[in-house]
Amino acid sequence: MTELDSRSVKTEKVWIGLEQQALAVQPAADFLYHGNAGGVCLFVGTTRRWTDDAETVELEYEAYVPMALKEMRRLADEAARRWPVVRVCLLHRLGVVPVAEASVVIGVATPHRAEAFEACRFLIDTLKQTVPIWKREVFADGRTDWVQPGNS
Amino acid sequence: MSVIAIKTLLFSVLREKIGAEQVTVRLPTPATGADLLDALSEAHPQLVPYRQVIRLAVNEAYAEADVPLQEGDEVALITPVSGG
């Protein structure tokens, strides 16, 4: 895989990033806190050790970087059309993500909590369907597999 | 008849199967995304089992297979994504 520098887009309202380093949740939370919002919903996706009887050692993520950033921005914009979004943040890690570490941090700040939960759910569910990022699973028995959607 | 050369990006399982991050596909015009997939499948039969699940992207946006292609377009073959 090609070495990437971190790639990000940050405006007053939207923060999108693809990072090679471990994701930190506090900077995302700090970005999302705003006086116009009463609720912040933050989702963190992490690498899980077990899937049925298969033991995962790590996941490895690859992206079509410029298109992934565009699609993530499109998602943020759509969320802002459908809910009263004050701030929104989508961060995805690339490269190896070991067990119990974060692969994705998605957050949204809205005036009330119902909208925050809904918008956050929409963002992670849709990211998993449309953003050109792929994960490869490395198992304890040495096997590797490109994950097919539906079992992540 | 003229020929265009389309830079085509490969990721994940296709990148592994074909052994390249990028291939150049030469096509007679007029050419569509489907023509590109046909040409690539002929040159790389490993692609055939994935044909039904490949979505095309042209210039960093999803496109249907009947999209017309022109010189300078960047195409990517997008197999089912698995971010998050």
Interface residues (C-beta under 8 A of the other chain):
Chain A: T2 G45 Y61 E62 A63 Y64 P66 M67 A68 K70 H92 S103 V104 I124 L127 K128 Q129 T130 V131 P132 I133 W134 K135 R136 W146 V147 Q148 P149 S152
Chain B: L9 F11 S12 V13 E16 E21 A57 E60 A61 Y62 A76 I78 T79 P80 V81 S82 G83 G84
